[in-house]
Amino acid sequence: MKANKFSINAKIRLGIIVFLSSFILISFISQNQNDDWDSYLGGSDRNHFSTLNQITKDNVAQLKIAWTYSMPDSGQMQSNPIISNGILYGISSGLQAFALNAATGKQIWKFGDPLKNWASTSRGVSLWKGEHENRILFTAGPNLWALDAKTGQPILSFGQSGKVDLHEGLPKIAQDKFIISNTPGTIYKNLIIMPVRLSEGADAAPGDVRAFDVLTGKIAWTFHTIPYPGEYGYSTWPKDAYKNEYVGAANNWAGMAVDEKRGILFVPTGSAGYDFWGGNRKGQNLFANCLLALDANTGKRLWHFQTTHHDIWDRDLPAPPNLITVIKNGKKIDAVAQITKQGYVFVFDRVSGKPLFPIIEKKVPKSEFSDESAWPTQPVPTLPKPYARQSNELSSEDINPYSQNIAQLKQTIKSIDKNWYAAPSKKGTLILPGFDGGGEWGGAGADPEKGIIYINSNEMGWIQTMEPASTNLKATGENVYKTYCKSCHGAELQGNIKSGFPELNTIHQRRKKAFVNEIVTQGKGMMPGFGQLTATEKSNLLAFLFKEAPKEIVSVQDLKSKNLPPYKMTGYNKFLDAEGMAGISPPWGTLNAIDLNTGKYLWKIPFGDEPILAKKGIKNTGA
């Protein structure tokens, strides 16, 4: 590794420092045989891997700050910067793209509206290398931008004056629905294939996978994840599900990997909307919750595997897969490994889609709701064994031993439904691994030649409880709040800070109405946008939040016509103790090394410390 490279000497304030520390952790664990880190997570194989070896576990503690770059704005920072030919490209929390000299930290260019409050986050930019020019592609709001990599100026011949609306090519019913992209698109030849984030409710747009021409912005191909008539998988949905305004998603939001040599694109998809009730989408629901192998040139399906059938637990595939090579029966096999929220790793032959370890279908409980049809079985790989504990493994003894309310926690664990893939119910079920995994969006690291995968796993239980949707169609902002906001922010606007959801009782004192209106429309952080709300509904919701009387009444018929699910989740509630620590016993986070040649673990360690306990000298609890 050369001493003038960012990955040795520099860290950047507000989030790029996170990139440095993550890179160091696995710098010896990308198919790239050069000094560049020119694609999201290090390369098109998404392995977080580099063969550079100047930084080691023996000298990493000796790193010193060489330069610091202050972001042009503040907020949540998730960007994984890329480096090519000595230039670092990244994106700020306010979605301003920038280029820096990687050796000095000097800004080369910056692009974005510093006054525009884009209410979303971004995990990075994409770099396309052409014969005569390079382009940086990134998203802000619903728009995909193309910039000249040298100057940071928009490429005016791309789309409309340098940008393409991600609603482009979606059906008419989706044109007013929420759509952004948090994850960089995947570059293949002159194409960029875009992940998209959609609503997780019944108002979700369809999750079509689309490839855009990097030069023109035009759509090159589309793959329908909710199939059209005559397409494979159409029969796994109710008739004309693709037309149903209240069935959507099955989108890729986590990013993709591409085998550039073979031209195979690997696309992990999420659940269909609504996440927690599927009575209006009965069936297996292909291609939701699938690892799809597509011809990267045409979008044609080559093979697929569905990791959760008829998902009613929000078991999205949370990260791009890893492209690795393993040895089976003395033969080298190019494989693709997909981590999951459930704590499983599914491993397949990249070309044929054949599982490299047997996968069995296990029976799961039925739903208590008469209008729901939980799928009777779910797939489980026989190897590797889960890297996260499963809900059905817990007993009342598996409680946080450091908690002040152990008796209460034991009673909860004893009474709640802990069955594996227990269907959502009014009684309540324990979701473990939780709604955010297990495996999370940062993905796994891998040594592609040795076939070893490294997984950072989260072990936090969540409690899922369902209730009938409100039949009180009192046409006020309060009703709009109960329909769209209550599950996260609480019935009394109290929020759930321990689970990451702020209280809204004082939002009228903390924020201006224009800002809140923008957040409601576009979303921010974990919150999706609700662009489908009518102007009157939005006005009444804001009036409710700002303690004002509604300006206009929405008719009862208008609300009935939305045909919302008859059941909804009461809220995203972590299973926590009185101090806000995890209710189950540690470890609450682990780092796992798995040899995918054999499916066996090389090692597993607690990863991180719980701050409350660390102050008391109790370490290695995982976090």
C-alpha positions in Angstrom: 0.0 0.0 0.0 1.3 3.4 -0.9 1.7 6.0 1.8 -0.2 8.7 -0.1 -3.4 6.6 0.0 -6.3 7.8 2.1 -6.8 4.4 3.6 -3.5 4.7 5.5 -3.2 8.2 6.7 -6.4 10.1 6.6 -9.7 10.2 8.3 -12.6 12.6 7.6 -14.9 14.1 10.1 -18.6 13.1 10.1 -18.7 9.7 8.8 -15.8 9.1 6.4 -13.9 8.2 9.6 -16.3 5.3 9.8 -15.1 4.2 6.4 -11.5 4.3 7.6 -12.2 2.2 10.7 -14.3 -0.3 8.7 -11.7 -0.6 6.0 -8.9 -1.2 8.5 -10.9 -3.9 10.2 -11.0 -5.9 7.0 -8.2 -4.5 5.0 -6.5 -7.9 5.0 -9.6 -9.9 4.6 -11.6 -7.1 -3.1 -11.0 -8.7 -6.0 -9.1 -5.5 -6.9 -5.4 -6.1 -7.4 -4.6 -2.4 -7.3 -4.7 0.6 -5.0 -8.2 1.6 -5.8 -11.5 1.2 -4.0 -13.5 2.4 -6.9 -16.9 0.8 -6.2 -19.3 0.5 -3.3 -17.9 -1.8 -0.6 -14.7 -2.1 -2.5 -15.7 -3.7 -5.8 -18.5 -5.2 -7.8 -18.1 -8.4 -5.7 -19.1 -6.4 -2.6 -16.5 -8.1 -0.5 -15.0 -5.2 1.6 -11.7 -6.8 0.6 -8.3 -5.6 -0.5 -5.0 -7.3 -1.1 -3.1 -4.3 0.1 -1.1 -5.2 3.2 0.7 -2.2 4.6 -1.9 -1.8 7.4 -2.0 -4.9 9.7 -3.4 -5.7 13.0 0.0 -5.1 14.4 0.4 -1.5 13.3 -3.2 -0.2 13.0 -3.0 1.4 16.4 -0.2 3.6 15.2 -2.2 5.4 12.5 -2.2 9.2 12.8 -4.5 11.9 11.4 -3.0 13.3 8.2 -5.8 15.6 7.2 -9.4 16.3 8.0 -12.3 17.3 5.7 -15.4 19.0 7.3 -18.6 18.1 5.5 -20.6 21.0 4.1 -23.6 20.0 6.2 -24.5 17.9 9.2 -26.7 14.9 9.8 -26.7 11.1 9.6 -23.6 10.0 7.6 -23.7 6.5 5.9 -21.4 7.1 2.9 -18.8 4.5 2.0 -16.5 6.7 -0.2 -14.7 5.4 -3.2 -11.2 6.1 -4.4 -9.9 6.0 -8.0 -6.6 7.4 -9.3 -5.9 9.3 -6.1 -9.3 11.0 -6.0 -11.8 10.3 -3.3 -15.5 10.6 -4.2 -18.2 10.8 -1.5 -21.5 12.3 -0.6 -22.5 14.3 2.5 -25.4 13.7 4.8 -27.2 16.5 3.0 -26.6 14.7 -0.4 -23.9 17.0 -1.7 -21.5 15.0 -3.8 -17.8 15.9 -3.6 -14.3 15.0 -4.8 -11.2 15.3 -2.8 -7.5 14.9 -3.3 -7.0 11.7 -1.4 -3.4 12.5 -0.4 -4.2 16.0 1.0 -7.9 16.2 1.6 -8.2 19.3 -0.6 -11.6 19.7 -2.1 -11.6 19.5 -5.9 -15.3 20.0 -6.5 -18.7 19.9 -4.7 -22.2 19.6 -6.2 -25.6 20.0 -4.6 -27.9 22.6 -3.3 -26.7 23.6 0.2 -30.1 25.1 0.9 -32.1 22.0 -0.1 -33.0 19.8 2.8 -33.0 16.4 1.1 -34.8 14.3 3.7 -32.9 11.0 2.9 -29.5 9.5 3.3 -27.0 8.1 0.9 -24.4 5.3 1.2 -22.2 6.6 -1.6 -21.8 7.3 -5.3 -21.1 5.2 -8.4 -18.1 5.7 -10.8 -18.4 4.9 -14.5 -15.2 4.8 -16.4 -15.5 5.7 -20.1 -13.0 5.8 -22.9 -12.8 9.6 -22.9 -14.5 10.6 -19.7 -15.5 9.3 -16.3 -18.9 10.0 -14.6 -20.1 10.1 -11.1 -23.7 9.0 -10.5 -25.6 9.5 -7.3 -29.2 10.2 -6.1 -30.8 13.1 -4.3 -34.4 12.7 -3.5 -36.1 10.8 -6.4 -33.5 11.9 -8.9 -30.5 10.1 -10.4 -27.8 12.6 -11.3 -24.8 12.1 -13.7 -21.8 14.4 -13.1 -18.5 14.9 -14.9 -16.0 13.2 -12.6 -13.4 15.9 -13.3 -15.5 19.0 -12.7 -18.5 17.9 -10.8 -20.8 19.5 -13.3 -24.0 17.8 -14.5 -23.9 15.9 -17.9 -26.6 17.8 -19.7 -27.2 15.1 -22.2 -28.1 12.7 -19.4 -31.9 12.6 -18.9 -33.3 16.1 -18.3 -30.3 18.4 -17.9 -28.3 15.9 -16.0 -30.9 13.9 -14.0 -33.5 11.2 -14.3 -36.5 10.9 -12.1 -36.6 7.4 -10.6 -40.4 7.2 -11.2 -39.4 6.9 -14.9 -40.8 3.7 -16.4 -43.0 2.8 -13.4 -46.7 2.3 -14.0 -49.1 5.2 -13.7 -50.3 4.1 -10.2 -46.7 4.7 -8.9 -46.1 8.1 -10.2 -47.0 9.9 -7.0 -45.6 7.3 -4.6 -42.5 7.5 -2.5 -39.2 6.4 -4.2 -35.6 7.3 -3.5 -32.3 5.4 -3.5 -30.1 5.1 -0.4 -27.6 2.7 -2.0 -25.2 3.4 -5.0 -26.3 1.8 -8.3 -24.3 -1.0 -9.8 -22.2 -0.3 -12.9 -22.0 -2.8 -15.7 -20.6 -1.7 -19.1 -22.7 1.4 -20.0 -25.5 0.6 -17.6 -26.3 1.5 -14.1 -28.8 -0.7 -12.3 -30.6 1.1 -9.5 -31.7 -0.1 -6.1 -34.7 1.8 -4.8 -36.2 2.4 -1.4 -40.0 2.4 -1.3 -42.7 2.6 1.4 -43.1 -0.5 3.5 -46.9 0.0 3.7 -49.8 -0.8 1.5 -49.0 2.3 -0.5 -45.6 1.0 -1.8 -44.7 1.5 -5.5 -43.8 -1.7 -7.4 -40.2 -2.7 -7.0 -39.2 -3.1 -10.6 -35.5 -3.6 -11.2 -34.4 -1.1 -13.9 -31.1 -0.5 -15.8 -30.4 3.0 -17.1 -28.1 3.9 -19.9 -25.2 5.8 -18.3 -24.8 8.0 -21.4 -28.4 9.0 -22.0 -30.3 8.2 -18.9 -32.8 6.1 -20.9 -34.1 2.8 -19.5 -32.3 -0.1 -21.1 -34.3 -2.9 -19.5 -36.8 -3.6 -16.7 -37.4 -6.7 -14.6 -40.8 -6.9 -12.9 -40.5 -8.3 -9.3 -44.3 -8.5 -9.2 -44.7 -10.4 -12.5 -47.0 -9.4 -15.4 -49.3 -11.9 -17.2 -47.2 -14.5 -19.1 -44.1 -13.8 -16.9 -42.6 -16.5 -14.6 -44.0 -16.2 -11.1 -47.3 -14.5 -12.1 -49.3 -17.4 -10.6 -47.7 -16.9 -7.2 -49.8 -13.8 -6.7 -53.5 -13.1 -6.9 -54.6 -12.3 -10.4 -53.5 -8.8 -11.7 -51.5 -8.1 -8.5 -49.2 -5.9 -10.5 -52.1 -3.6 -11.1 -53.2 -3.5 -7.4 -52.5 0.0 -6.0 -52.2 -1.5 -2.5 -49.7 -4.3 -3.3 -46.1 -3.2 -4.0 -42.4 -3.2 -3.1 -40.5 -6.5 -3.6 -37.7 -4.1 -4.4 -34.0 -4.2 -4.2 -32.8 -1.5 -1.7 -29.7 -3.0 -0.3 -27.6 -3.0 -3.5 -26.4 -5.7 -5.9 -23.3 -7.5 -7.0 -22.2 -8.3 -10.5 -20.0 -11.0 -12.0 -18.5 -8.9 -14.7 -16.8 -11.7 -16.5 -20.1 -13.7 -17.0 -22.4 -10.7 -17.1 -24.6 -12.0 -14.2 -26.3 -9.5 -11.9 -27.2 -10.7 -8.4 -30.2 -8.9 -7.0 -31.4 -9.4 -3.4 -35.0 -8.2 -2.9 -37.1 -7.2 0.0 -40.6 -8.1 1.2 -43.8 -7.1 -0.6 -45.9 -4.3 1.0 -47.7 -4.2 3.4 -44.8 -5.8 5.3 -46.9 -7.4 8.1 -50.1 -8.5 6.5 -50.5 -10.3 3.2 -54.2 -11.1 2.9 -54.4 -9.1 -0.3 -51.4 -10.8 -1.8 -52.0 -14.5 -1.0 -49.4 -16.8 -2.5 -45.7 -17.4 -2.5 -45.1 -13.9 -3.9 -42.2 -14.3 -6.3 -39.9 -12.3 -6.6 -40.1 -10.8 -3.2 -37.4 -11.9 -0.7 -35.4 -13.5 -3.5 -31.8 -13.7 -4.6 -32.2 -13.1 -8.3 -29.6 -13.9 -10.9 -30.3 -11.8 -14.0 -28.5 -11.4 -17.4 -26.9 -8.0 -16.7 -27.2 -7.1 -20.4 -30.9 -7.7 -20.8 -32.5 -8.2 -17.4 -33.6 -11.8 -18.3 -34.0 -14.1 -15.3 -31.4 -16.8 -15.2 -32.3 -18.4 -11.8 -33.7 -17.4 -8.4 -34.1 -18.6 -4.8 -36.7 -17.3 -2.4 -35.4 -17.0 1.2 -38.8 -16.2 2.8 -42.1 -17.3 1.2 -45.1 -14.8 1.5 -43.1 -12.6 3.9 -45.2 -11.1 6.8 -42.1 -10.4 9.0 -40.2 -7.8 7.0 -37.4 -10.3 6.2 -35.9 -8.3 3.4 -32.5 -9.4 2.1 -30.5 -6.7 3.9 -27.2 -6.5 2.0 -25.6 -7.2 -1.4 -24.4 -10.8 -1.8 -20.7 -11.7 -1.8 -19.0 -13.3 -4.8 -16.4 -15.8 -3.7 -14.7 -19.0 -4.9 -14.9 -22.2 -2.9 -13.7 -25.8 -3.3 -16.3 -28.6 -3.2 -15.3 -32.2 -3.8 -11.9 -31.0 -5.0 -13.4 -28.7 -7.6 -13.3 -24.9 -7.7 -16.8 -23.4 -7.8 -17.5 -19.7 -8.3 -20.2 -19.1 -5.7 -22.5 -16.3 -4.5 -23.3 -16.1 -0.7 -26.2 -14.2 0.6 -26.6 -13.1 4.3 -30.0 -12.6 5.8 -31.8 -10.9 8.6 -32.7 -14.3 9.9 -29.1 -15.2 10.5 -28.7 -17.7 7.7 -26.1 -17.7 4.9 -27.4 -19.2 1.6 -24.6 -20.3 -0.8 -25.2 -21.1 -4.5 -23.3 -21.9 -7.6 -23.2 -18.6 -9.5 -24.1 -20.0 -12.9 -26.6 -22.8 -12.1 -28.1 -21.5 -8.9 -27.6 -24.9 -7.3 -27.3 -24.7 -3.5 -23.8 -25.7 -2.3 -25.3 -27.0 1.0 -28.7 -28.7 1.2 -31.7 -26.5 2.0 -34.8 -27.9 3.7 -38.3 -26.6 3.9 -39.6 -26.6 7.5 -43.2 -26.4 8.6 -44.2 -23.1 10.3 -47.3 -22.0 12.2 -50.5 -20.9 10.6 -51.9 -17.4 10.9 -54.7 -16.7 13.4 -56.3 -14.2 11.0 -58.9 -15.8 8.8 -58.1 -13.5 5.8 -54.3 -14.2 6.0 -52.6 -17.3 4.5 -49.1 -17.7 6.0 -47.0 -20.0 3.7 -46.8 -23.5 5.3 -43.0 -23.9 5.1 -39.9 -21.8 5.1 -36.4 -22.6 3.8 -33.4 -23.4 6.1 -29.8 -24.1 4.9 -28.4 -27.1 6.7 -25.0 -25.3 6.7 -23.7 -23.0 7.8 -25.5 -23.0 11.1 -27.2 -19.6 12.0 -24.8 -16.8 13.0 -27.6 -15.3 15.2 -29.7 -16.9 17.9 -33.3 -17.9 16.9 -36.4 -17.0 18.9 -37.4 -20.7 19.4 -34.0 -21.3 21.2 -34.8 -19.0 24.0 -36.2 -19.8 27.5 -37.0 -17.7 30.5 -33.4 -18.2 31.6 -32.0 -16.4 28.6 -32.5 -13.0 30.1 -30.1 -10.1 30.6 -28.4 -11.0 33.9 -27.4 -7.4 34.5 -31.0 -6.1 34.3 -32.9 -4.5 37.2 -36.2 -6.0 36.1 -35.3 -9.6 35.5 -38.6 -11.0 36.8 -40.6 -8.9 34.4 -38.4 -9.9 31.4 -38.8 -13.5 32.3 -42.5 -13.2 32.4 -42.5 -11.6 28.9 -40.3 -14.3 27.5 -42.4 -17.0 29.1 -45.7 -15.7 27.8 -44.8 -14.5 24.3 -45.0 -16.7 21.2 -41.4 -17.6 20.4 -42.1 -20.2 17.7 -39.8 -20.1 14.6 -41.6 -18.0 12.0 -44.6 -17.5 14.3 -47.2 -15.5 12.3 -48.0 -12.0 13.4 -50.7 -12.1 16.1 -52.7 -10.0 18.5 -51.0 -11.8 21.4 -47.6 -10.8 20.2 -44.5 -12.7 18.9 -40.8 -12.4 19.6 -38.8 -11.5 16.5 -35.2 -12.7 16.9 -33.1 -11.8 15.1 -34.9 -8.5 15.0 -36.5 -6.5 12.2 -33.1 -5.0 11.4 -31.2 -8.4 11.5 -29.1 -10.5 12.1 -27.2 -9.4 9.0 -27.6 -5.7 8.3 -27.1 -3.3 5.4 -23.4 -2.9 5.8 -23.0 -6.4 4.5 -20.4 -9.1 5.0 -16.7 -9.0 4.3 -15.1 -12.0 2.4 -11.8 -13.3 1.2 -13.0 -14.3 -2.3 -10.2 -16.8 -3.0 -10.1 -18.5 0.3 -13.9 -18.7 0.5 -14.1 -17.2 4.0 -16.9 -14.8 4.9 -16.9 -12.4 7.9 -20.3 -11.4 9.3 -21.1 -8.7 11.8 -24.3 -9.9 13.4 -26.8 -8.0 15.6 -28.8 -9.9 18.3 -31.6 -7.7 19.4 -35.1 -9.1 20.0 -38.2 -7.2 18.9 -41.8 -7.7 19.9 -44.4 -7.7 17.1 -48.0 -7.2 18.1 -50.9 -6.7 15.7 -54.2 -4.9 16.2 -57.2 -4.2 14.0 -56.8 -1.2 11.9 -58.9 1.8 13.0 -62.5 1.7 11.9 -63.1 5.2 13.3 -62.9 7.1 10.1 -63.2 10.5 11.8 -61.9 12.7 9.1 -59.1 14.6 11.0 -55.4 14.8 11.1 -55.5 12.5 14.1 -56.9 9.7 12.0 -54.2 10.3 9.4 -51.6 10.1 12.2 -53.1 6.8 13.5 -53.1 5.3 10.1 -49.5 6.2 9.0 -47.5 7.3 12.0 -48.7 5.6 15.2 -46.8 2.3 14.7 -43.5 4.1 15.0 -44.2 7.3 17.1 -46.9 5.9 19.4 -50.5 6.5 20.1 -49.7 9.5 22.3 -47.0 10.9 20.1 -44.5 9.8 22.8 -42.2 8.0 20.4 -39.8 5.2 21.3 -36.4 6.7 21.7 -34.8 3.3 22.7 -36.0 1.9 19.4 -34.9 4.9 17.4 -38.2 6.8 17.0 -38.4 10.4 18.3 -41.4 11.8 20.2 -43.6 14.2 18.3 -45.4 16.0 21.2 -43.0 18.9 21.0 -42.2 18.9 17.3 -44.1 22.1 16.9 -41.6 23.7 19.3 -38.5 22.2 17.7 -39.2 22.4 13.9 -40.9 24.7 11.4 -44.0 23.4 9.6 -42.3 23.6 6.2 -39.5 21.3 7.4 -42.0 18.7 8.8 -44.0 18.9 5.6 -40.9 18.0 3.6 -40.1 15.1 5.9 -43.7 13.8 5.6 -43.5 14.0 1.8 -39.9 12.7 1.3 -39.0 10.7 4.4 -35.8 10.9 6.3 -33.5 8.3 7.8 -35.6 5.2 8.8 -38.8 7.0 7.9 -40.3 6.6 4.4 -42.1 9.5 2.7 -45.8 9.7 2.3 -46.1 11.4 -1.0 -49.4 9.6 -1.7 -51.2 11.7 1.0 -53.6 14.2 -0.5 -53.0 17.9 0.1 -55.9 17.9 2.6 -54.7 14.9 4.5 -51.2 16.3 4.8 -52.6 19.7 5.9 -54.7 18.1 8.5 -51.8 15.9 9.8 -49.6 19.0 10.1 -52.4 20.8 11.9 -52.7 17.9 14.3 -48.9 17.8 15.0 -48.8 21.6 15.4 -51.8 21.7 17.8 -54.0 23.5 15.3 -57.5 22.9 14.2 -57.8 21.1 10.8 -58.5 23.5 7.9 -60.6 21.1 6.0 -62.3 17.8 6.6 -61.4 14.7 4.6 -64.6 12.8 3.7 -65.1 9.3 5.2 -65.4 7.9 1.7 -62.0 9.2 0.8 -60.4 7.3 3.7 -62.4 4.2 3.0 -61.3 4.2 -0.6 -57.7 3.7 0.5 -58.5 0.1 1.2 -55.9 -0.2 4.0 -55.1 -3.6 5.5 -57.5 -4.7 8.3 -54.6 -5.3 10.7 -51.6 -3.3 11.5 -48.6 -3.6 13.8 -48.8 -1.6 17.0 -45.3 -0.4 16.8 -41.6 -1.2 16.3 -40.8 -2.2 19.8 -37.4 -3.6 20.9 -37.4 -6.1 23.7 -35.5 -3.9 26.3 -35.1 -3.8 30.0 -35.8 -0.8 32.2 -32.4 0.8 31.5 -32.8 0.4 27.7 -30.4 -2.6 27.4 -31.4 -5.7 25.4 -33.8 -7.9 27.3 -32.1 -11.1 26.3 -28.8 -12.4 27.5 -25.6 -11.4 25.8 -23.8 -11.5 23.4 -25.8 -8.7 21.7 -23.5 -8.6 18.7 -21.0 -11.0 17.3 -18.3 -11.1 14.6 -18.3 -14.5 12.8 -15.7 -16.1 10.4 -17.2 -18.9 8.4 -15.3 -21.2 6.0 -17.8 -21.6 3.1 -15.8 -24.4 1.6 -17.0 -26.5 4.5 -19.8 -24.5 6.0 -18.0 -24.6 9.4 -17.2 -21.7 11.7 -13.5 -20.8 12.1 -14.3 -18.5 15.0 -17.1 -16.4 16.6 -16.5 -13.6 19.1 -18.6 -11.0 21.0 -18.3 -7.7 19.0 -18.5 -4.4 20.8 -19.5 -3.3 24.3 -22.8 -2.1 25.9 -22.0 1.4 27.1 -24.1 1.2 30.3 -22.2 -2.0 31.3 -18.8 -0.8 30.0 -18.9 2.0 32.5 -19.1 -0.6 35.2 -16.2 -2.5 33.9 -18.3 -5.2 32.2 -16.9 -5.8 28.7 -17.3 -8.1 25.7 -21.1 -8.1 25.8 -21.4 -7.4 22.1 -23.4 -4.5 20.9 
